[in-house]
Structure formats: structure tokens, C-alpha cells
Amino acid sequence: MDRRLLVLAAGMFAVGTDSFVVAGILPQVAASLGVSIPLAGQMVTLYALSYALLSPTVAALAGHWPRRKLLLTGLVIFVIGNAITALAPSIGWVLASRVIAGLGAAMYSPTATATGASLVAPERRAAALAIVIAGLSSATALGAPLGTLIAGVGDWRATMWFVSAVGTIAAIAVWFSLPPIPALPSATLRQRLAPLADARITLTLLTTLLAYAGAFSVYTYVGVVFDRVTHGSSSMLAGLLLVWGLAATIGNLVAGKLTDRFGSRRIIHAALVIMALNFALTPWSSAHAVTSVLAIVVWGLCGWGLLVPQQHRLITLAPAAAPLLMGLNSAALYVGVSSAGVLGAAGLGWFDPHRLGLMAGALVALAFGMALLADRHIAAKAIVGAPAVA
């Protein structure tokens, strides 16, 4: 396995741990700072929104930087943001620090995925993406559950120090192990957003946005959605997150191999349909231990099995614009995640928390509709000579 890809994955592990551990500590944050859980949930929203809005901007402003410099700078800012979260005396400071951490992630993640895809031959591109993204999905299997357990033994501030330490280790790994990589050609923000004029790309990005808005509307409030099984136990919740993370890692790696073999379309369709049905059944499946675990497994497999074929589809549509498209897809993902925090909070006010899965299923079904529309435009372009995506 290419050592460079593993180093990039290490940084994604740090970013992923931060992204996913917050859901497991929201009740503690809310109780400690004297705020509601929905308000504490905006930690997820602001982190994701910061990432989504700043990712294309940072790419335009720092696109001429050498790749290793950009990766390292992103990780340093990420660590500083999490350290501020750990020290924050009020919810205002906490939310502001999430914006800083989101900026660091916006500098690192799209750069890492685009760099990983550029290091291998085209026929191995999906597998390379899967390795880099495995750092993100494995964070759900190891980093997030461990962070939740740390919060149970100590407090949520200890968890944020843990995230800072993971980010520091990742920065050291990048510094010592990743060779210098030349800068990409510079491009303006307008040039970076130009691919959005292509309906195939826009619809693919909308698929990502809607799918992850649905998935994370449940994840952000996973502690209350599955409280009939966890009974408020941090260790039980950590166990569910561990299962989810293991399934996510498997789904991600398997999706990479399947996409290289069968193309992106079939994998995208299967993941979205199964995920929508799984969420629609959550009000009932989350009431019992066995069905909760099954629902978590399916969710992890399909949710993370979707990301690689989506990225592969975008790169296949416009190989020359791969770095730009990876940034846009990451932005779409985080717009979805930031929307999920708001949608989930609204859902908690509208109906029983255990029914959030119905809203999630509806959003994933809309994502499937976007994927079908993307298929039509891809097929239409193929007729006049543009490359199609299988």
C-alpha cells in the first residue's frame, strides 16, 4: 500500500474524529454550559458551514501553495481551533472555535483527497480515494467512540484535548513522511466554481448534499434517537458509534473496489435506495438492541459507501478539474452536514426524536432523484461524444 496515501489518511482520521465525536458529547456540552441540546448541536452546524463556505475560497487563495505546506497549515489551524474549544468558557466561544477548526479542515480535506487521486493511475483512482477516505471513516470506528468514552470517564473538554492531540500527531506524520508535492496551477474563485455550470456536476453535488443532510440529521442527535437502547449510557452510545464506524470503514473500502470494477452509477443507486429505506424504518428499529445494531450497520455501510463513487463520478466527468471538484464535493458534503444540524434541531421541535429517521429517509430519497437526473444528463452528453459514467 502506498505510504503517501496512508499519511494523507492519517490527517483525515484527525479531521474525521473532530467531525464525528461531537455528536456523542452534545448532552455533556449542553449540561456543562447551561444550554439546550439543539443549541449545542450548532457546534456541528458551524463547523460544517465553515468548511463548506471556506473550502472553495481557501482553494482559490492558497491554490499556488505547495501541497505539503497547505496540508500542514490546515492541520495547525485545526489543532488551534480544537484547543480553543477545550478551553472555551461559554457556548459563544465554543461556537466561534468550531469556525476556526472548520477552516483548518477546509484547507486539509479536499487537498488530501485530490492529492491522493493524483498519485495513482486512473484505473486505481477509486481505490486510492477509498484509502484516503478510510482515514475519515475509520475515525468513526476508533476516534469518535474513544472520544465519547473519554467524555464519559472525564468530561467533554478532555475529549476536545484528545482531538487536538490526534491532529498534532497527524501534522507530525505529514511533516516527516510526506514528500514535497508541487503546487497545482493557480485558479481564481470564479474558475473554481465554473464546473457548476455543467448540469451533470451540479446534480451530482446536489446528490451529495441531500444524502448527507439526511444521514447527519440523525447522526448529530444520535444520542437521543437511540436513547431507548442506550438509556443515557456513554459506553452504550460509544459501542453503537464503534459499530457504525467499523461498518463505515468496510463500506468505504469495499465501495472503492466495486466502483473500480462496476463503475459509479450502480453503487450510487444501491447505496441511496438501501439507505433511504433503512432510515424510514428507524422509528421502529431504534427501539430494540438487535434492530438498532442492524440499522447502524446498514447506515454505516451505505452512507460511507456512497462517498467514493460520488467522487469517482466527478473525477471521471472532468479529470482535468479533479482538485476543484473534490473541493466542491467536500463543500457539498459539509453544506449537507451543516444543514443537518439545523434540520435535526427543527425536527426535535416538530415531532418525537425517534422519528427523525423519517425526515432523513425523505432527504436521501430526494438525493436518489438527483442521482437519476444526473444519469440522464450524463447519458445525453455521452451521445454527443462526452465521456459517460457507468
Secondary structure per residue as TSV (DSSP state, phi and psi in degrees):
chain	resnum	aa	ss	phi	psi
A	1	M	-	360.0	137.2
A	2	D	-	-63.9	121.2
A	3	R	H	-61.5	-32.9
A	4	R	H	-63.8	-38.0
A	5	L	H	-67.4	-37.5
A	6	L	H	-66.2	-37.2
A	7	V	H	-65.4	-43.3
A	8	L	H	-62.0	-38.1
A	9	A	H	-65.4	-31.6
A	10	A	H	-62.0	-42.5
A	11	G	H	-66.3	-37.8
A	12	M	H	-64.7	-31.5
A	13	F	H	-62.5	-42.6
A	14	A	H	-63.7	-48.3
A	15	V	H	-62.4	-40.6
A	16	G	H	-66.4	-38.9
A	17	T	H	-59.2	-43.3
A	18	D	H	-64.9	-41.8
A	19	S	H	-62.6	-37.8
A	20	F	H	-106.3	-15.6
A	21	V	H	-75.4	-26.3
A	22	V	H	-60.1	-37.0
A	23	A	H	-59.2	-32.9
A	24	G	H	-79.9	-12.8
A	25	I	H	-115.7	4.9
A	26	L	H	-55.5	-45.5
A	27	P	H	-58.7	-39.6
A	28	Q	H	-66.5	-43.3
A	29	V	H	-60.2	-46.4
A	30	A	H	-61.3	-45.5
A	31	A	H	-66.8	-41.0
A	32	S	H	-65.7	-39.8
A	33	L	H	-96.9	-1.5
A	34	G	T	69.1	39.2
A	35	V	-	-125.8	171.3
A	36	S	-	-77.7	158.9
A	37	I	H	-62.7	-42.7
A	38	P	H	-58.4	-38.3
A	39	L	H	-67.6	-42.9
A	40	A	H	-61.7	-31.5
A	41	G	T	-63.2	-17.5
A	42	Q	H	-71.6	-8.5
A	43	M	H	-56.6	-43.6
A	44	V	H	-67.2	-43.9
A	45	T	H	-60.6	-50.2
A	46	L	H	-69.5	-36.8
A	47	Y	H	-59.8	-48.5
A	48	A	H	-69.1	-40.3
A	49	L	H	-66.3	-40.4
A	50	S	H	-58.5	-46.2
A	51	Y	H	-59.7	-49.8
A	52	A	H	-63.0	-43.1
A	53	L	H	-77.0	-34.7
A	54	L	H	-88.0	-21.3
A	55	S	H	-56.6	-54.9
A	56	P	H	-67.6	-32.4
A	57	T	H	-66.4	-46.6
A	58	V	H	-63.2	-40.1
A	59	A	H	-60.9	-37.1
A	60	A	H	-72.1	-41.9
A	61	L	H	-76.0	-33.3
A	62	A	H	-115.1	15.8
A	63	G	T	-63.1	-23.2
A	64	H	T	-86.2	-3.9
A	65	W	S	-71.2	147.7
A	66	P	-	-58.0	145.4
A	67	R	H	-59.2	-42.6
A	68	R	H	-65.5	-38.9
A	69	K	H	-61.7	-43.0
A	70	L	H	-67.0	-41.0
A	71	L	H	-62.9	-45.4
A	72	L	H	-66.3	-42.8
A	73	T	H	-61.3	-42.1
A	74	G	H	-59.8	-43.5
A	75	L	H	-67.5	-36.9
A	76	V	H	-64.4	-45.8
A	77	I	H	-63.5	-39.2
A	78	F	H	-59.7	-45.3
A	79	V	H	-64.5	-43.3
A	80	I	H	-60.4	-43.7
A	81	G	H	-59.9	-42.5
A	82	N	H	-71.6	-32.9
A	83	A	H	-65.1	-39.0
A	84	I	H	-64.3	-39.9
A	85	T	H	-57.9	-44.2
A	86	A	H	-63.9	-29.2
A	87	L	H	-96.9	-7.9
A	88	A	-	-59.8	130.3
A	89	P	S	-86.6	-11.9
A	90	S	S	-149.2	167.5
A	91	I	H	-64.1	-31.2
A	92	G	H	-61.3	-45.6
A	93	W	H	-65.0	-39.9
A	94	V	H	-59.5	-49.2
A	95	L	H	-66.3	-38.2
A	96	A	H	-64.1	-38.9
A	97	S	H	-67.2	-28.0
A	98	R	H	-68.8	-29.7
A	99	V	H	-65.7	-41.7
A	100	I	H	-64.7	-46.0
A	101	A	H	-62.0	-37.6
A	102	G	H	-63.3	-35.7
A	103	L	H	-62.1	-44.8
A	104	G	H	-60.7	-43.2
A	105	A	H	-64.6	-36.1
A	106	A	H	-65.2	-30.3
A	107	M	H	-77.7	-34.1
A	108	Y	H	-87.2	-54.6
A	109	S	H	-60.4	-54.6
A	110	P	H	-63.4	-33.1
A	111	T	H	-64.2	-41.6
A	112	A	H	-66.0	-44.6
A	113	T	H	-68.4	-43.0
A	114	A	H	-65.5	-39.5
A	115	T	H	-64.3	-43.7
A	116	G	H	-59.5	-43.0
A	117	A	H	-66.5	-29.0
A	118	S	H	-81.4	-12.2
A	119	L	T	-85.7	-7.7
A	120	V	S	-128.0	169.4
A	121	A	-	-68.6	154.4
A	122	P	G	-54.4	-36.5
A	123	E	G	-71.1	-11.9
A	124	R	G	-109.9	10.3
A	125	R	H	-63.0	-46.2
A	126	A	H	-64.2	-39.5
A	127	A	H	-64.9	-39.0
A	128	A	H	-65.2	-43.8
A	129	L	H	-58.9	-40.2
A	130	A	H	-63.3	-37.8
A	131	I	H	-65.6	-45.7
A	132	V	H	-64.4	-45.9
A	133	I	H	-69.8	-21.5
A	134	A	H	-59.2	-28.4
A	135	G	H	-62.2	-38.2
A	136	L	H	-69.6	-48.2
A	137	S	H	-71.3	-33.5
A	138	S	H	-69.7	-22.4
A	139	A	I	-62.8	-31.6
A	140	T	I	-72.5	-26.0
A	141	A	I	-84.8	-31.8
A	142	L	I	-118.6	-55.5
A	143	G	I	-62.6	-51.3
A	144	A	H	-65.4	-47.4
A	145	P	H	-62.1	-39.1
A	146	L	H	-64.7	-41.4
A	147	G	H	-63.0	-37.6
A	148	T	H	-66.0	-40.7
A	149	L	H	-65.3	-40.0
A	150	I	H	-59.5	-41.3
A	151	A	H	-63.8	-35.2
A	152	G	H	-69.4	-37.2
A	153	V	H	-78.3	-43.0
A	154	G	S	-110.0	-105.3
A	155	D	-	-153.2	178.3
A	156	W	H	-66.6	-26.3
A	157	R	H	-66.8	-36.2
A	158	A	H	-62.5	-35.9
A	159	T	H	-63.5	-41.8
A	160	M	H	-68.7	-32.4
A	161	W	H	-65.8	-37.0
A	162	F	H	-60.5	-44.2
A	163	V	H	-62.4	-41.2
A	164	S	H	-61.1	-40.4
A	165	A	H	-66.0	-41.4
A	166	V	H	-62.0	-42.1
A	167	G	H	-63.8	-37.8
A	168	T	H	-64.3	-44.2
A	169	I	H	-61.4	-41.0
A	170	A	H	-63.8	-40.3
A	171	A	H	-63.4	-40.5
A	172	I	H	-62.6	-40.9
A	173	A	H	-63.4	-42.4
A	174	V	H	-64.5	-42.6
A	175	W	H	-62.0	-44.0
A	176	F	H	-92.1	-23.1
A	177	S	H	-111.4	-22.8
A	178	L	S	-91.1	123.0
A	179	P	-	-70.3	160.0
A	180	P	-	-58.7	135.5
A	181	I	-	-124.0	127.6
A	182	P	-	-58.5	155.1
A	183	A	-	-69.5	153.4
A	184	L	-	-80.6	159.5
A	185	P	-	-57.9	138.3
A	186	S	-	-68.6	151.6
A	187	A	-	-150.9	146.7
A	188	T	-	-78.8	167.3
A	189	L	H	-60.7	-38.3
A	190	R	H	-62.7	-42.1
A	191	Q	H	-64.7	-35.6
A	192	R	H	-70.2	-28.5
A	193	L	H	-91.6	-6.7
A	194	A	G	-56.6	-36.9
A	195	P	G	-58.4	-18.5
A	196	L	G	-65.7	-15.5
A	197	A	G	-71.9	-17.0
A	198	D	S	-86.1	117.2
A	199	A	H	-59.2	-33.7
A	200	R	H	-61.3	-41.2
A	201	I	H	-74.0	-44.2
A	202	T	H	-59.2	-44.6
A	203	L	H	-67.4	-35.4
A	204	T	H	-65.5	-41.6
A	205	L	H	-65.6	-38.5
A	206	L	H	-64.5	-33.7
A	207	T	H	-60.3	-47.3
A	208	T	H	-59.6	-49.2
A	209	L	H	-57.8	-50.8
A	210	L	H	-68.7	-39.3
A	211	A	H	-62.6	-43.7
A	212	Y	H	-82.6	-22.2
A	213	A	H	-62.7	-41.6
A	214	G	H	-67.8	-50.2
A	215	A	H	-61.8	-41.9
A	216	F	H	-86.5	-9.9
A	217	S	H	-66.2	-26.6
A	218	V	H	-87.4	-43.7
A	219	Y	H	-60.8	-41.3
A	220	T	T	-57.8	-32.8
A	221	Y	T	-118.2	34.6
A	222	V	H	-59.8	-30.0
A	223	G	H	-63.7	-34.7
A	224	V	H	-90.7	-29.6
A	225	V	H	-64.5	-36.6
A	226	F	T	-108.4	24.6
A	227	D	H	-69.3	-18.7
A	228	R	H	-71.2	-16.8
A	229	V	H	-102.4	-41.4
A	230	T	H	-80.9	-26.4
A	231	H	T	53.3	34.8
A	232	G	T	79.4	5.3
A	233	S	-	-81.0	124.1
A	234	S	H	-63.4	-37.5
A	235	S	H	-68.4	-38.4
A	236	M	H	-65.5	-43.1
A	237	L	H	-64.2	-41.5
A	238	A	H	-61.2	-36.8
A	239	G	H	-63.3	-42.6
A	240	L	H	-64.3	-41.3
A	241	L	H	-66.1	-34.0
A	242	L	H	-63.6	-45.9
A	243	V	H	-60.9	-45.2
A	244	W	H	-59.5	-43.8
A	245	G	H	-67.1	-40.3
A	246	L	H	-63.1	-43.6
A	247	A	H	-63.8	-38.7
A	248	A	H	-62.9	-43.4
A	249	T	H	-63.8	-44.1
A	250	I	H	-63.6	-46.2
A	251	G	H	-60.1	-40.9
A	252	N	H	-63.7	-48.6
A	253	L	H	-68.8	-41.1
A	254	V	H	-65.8	-40.0
A	255	A	H	-61.4	-35.6
A	256	G	H	-61.7	-45.4
A	257	K	H	-68.2	-42.0
A	258	L	H	-65.9	-36.8
A	259	T	H	-68.3	-41.4
A	260	D	H	-61.4	-30.9
A	261	R	H	-87.3	-44.3
A	262	F	H	-110.2	-7.7
A	263	G	-	90.5	169.7
A	264	S	H	-81.1	-33.3
A	265	R	H	-57.9	-50.6
A	266	R	H	-62.7	-40.1
A	267	I	H	-68.8	-41.2
A	268	I	H	-60.5	-48.2
A	269	H	H	-60.6	-47.9
A	270	A	H	-62.4	-44.5
A	271	A	H	-61.9	-44.2
A	272	L	H	-68.8	-43.4
A	273	V	H	-64.7	-47.4
A	274	I	H	-65.2	-40.1
A	275	M	H	-65.8	-41.5
A	276	A	H	-61.8	-44.8
A	277	L	H	-64.8	-39.8
A	278	N	H	-62.7	-44.2
A	279	F	H	-66.9	-37.3
A	280	A	H	-62.1	-26.1
A	281	L	T	-91.4	-4.7
A	282	T	H	-57.3	-37.9
A	283	P	H	-54.9	-28.4
A	284	W	H	-98.6	-41.5
A	285	S	H	-67.9	-27.5
A	286	S	T	-77.6	-0.3
A	287	A	T	-87.4	-13.6
A	288	H	S	-132.7	148.0
A	289	A	H	-60.8	-49.4
A	290	V	H	-64.4	-47.2
A	291	T	H	-70.5	-29.0
A	292	S	H	-65.0	-45.2
A	293	V	H	-61.7	-43.1
A	294	L	H	-61.5	-43.6
A	295	A	H	-63.0	-40.8
A	296	I	H	-63.9	-41.0
A	297	V	H	-63.7	-49.5
A	298	V	H	-61.2	-42.6
A	299	W	H	-58.7	-47.8
A	300	G	H	-63.9	-45.7
A	301	L	H	-60.2	-49.3
A	302	C	H	-79.8	-39.5
A	303	G	H	-60.8	-45.5
A	304	W	H	-87.2	-18.3
A	305	G	H	-72.7	-13.1
A	306	L	T	-82.9	-32.2
A	307	L	H	-66.2	-44.0
A	308	V	H	-63.2	-50.6
A	309	P	H	-63.1	-30.9
A	310	Q	H	-63.9	-45.7
A	311	Q	H	-66.5	-39.7
A	312	H	H	-62.6	-40.7
A	313	R	H	-60.3	-45.0
A	314	L	H	-64.0	-44.0
A	315	I	H	-64.6	-37.8
A	316	T	H	-67.3	-35.1
A	317	L	H	-66.7	-37.8
A	318	A	-	-147.6	77.1
A	319	P	G	-56.5	-36.6
A	320	A	G	-68.0	-22.7
A	321	A	G	-103.7	20.2
A	322	A	H	-53.3	-48.5
A	323	P	H	-60.0	-39.3
A	324	L	H	-65.5	-42.5
A	325	L	H	-69.0	-34.6
A	326	M	H	-64.3	-38.5
A	327	G	H	-65.9	-41.8
A	328	L	H	-66.7	-39.2
A	329	N	H	-67.5	-39.4
A	330	S	H	-63.8	-39.0
A	331	A	H	-63.4	-42.6
A	332	A	H	-61.9	-41.2
A	333	L	H	-60.1	-45.7
A	334	Y	H	-76.9	-25.6
A	335	V	H	-63.0	-41.8
A	336	G	H	-60.7	-44.1
A	337	V	H	-65.6	-42.1
A	338	S	H	-66.4	-38.3
A	339	S	H	-64.7	-34.7
A	340	A	H	-61.7	-39.0
A	341	G	H	-60.5	-42.4
A	342	V	H	-70.9	-45.4
A	343	L	H	-63.3	-42.1
A	344	G	H	-63.7	-41.1
A	345	A	H	-62.8	-41.3
A	346	A	H	-64.6	-41.1
A	347	G	H	-61.3	-37.0
A	348	L	H	-64.1	-27.1
A	349	G	H	-85.7	-23.2
A	350	W	H	-87.2	-39.0
A	351	F	S	-151.1	179.1
A	352	D	-	-56.5	134.2
A	353	P	G	-55.0	-30.5
A	354	H	G	-69.8	-9.7
A	355	R	G	-100.4	8.9
A	356	L	H	-59.7	-27.6
A	357	G	H	-61.7	-29.4
A	358	L	H	-65.0	-42.8
A	359	M	H	-65.0	-41.9
A	360	A	H	-61.2	-43.9
A	361	G	H	-62.0	-38.7
A	362	A	H	-64.9	-40.5
A	363	L	H	-66.9	-39.8
A	364	V	H	-67.7	-35.2
A	365	A	H	-63.0	-39.1
A	366	L	H	-63.6	-37.2
A	367	A	H	-61.3	-39.7
A	368	F	H	-62.0	-39.8
A	369	G	H	-60.7	-40.8
A	370	M	H	-63.8	-39.0
A	371	A	H	-63.4	-40.0
A	372	L	H	-65.1	-41.4
A	373	L	H	-63.8	-39.4
A	374	A	H	-61.0	-41.0
A	375	D	H	-57.1	-43.6
A	376	R	H	-62.7	-43.9
A	377	H	H	-68.6	-35.8
A	378	I	H	-64.6	-43.4
A	379	A	H	-64.4	-40.5
A	380	A	H	-63.5	-42.0
A	381	K	H	-65.1	-35.9
A	382	A	H	-63.9	-33.2
A	383	I	H	-63.0	-33.3
A	384	V	T	-98.2	12.8
A	385	G	T	109.0	-4.7
A	386	A	-	-77.8	152.4
A	387	P	-	-65.7	138.4
A	388	A	-	-100.7	161.7
A	389	V	-	-109.0	127.8
A	390	A	-	-67.0	360.0
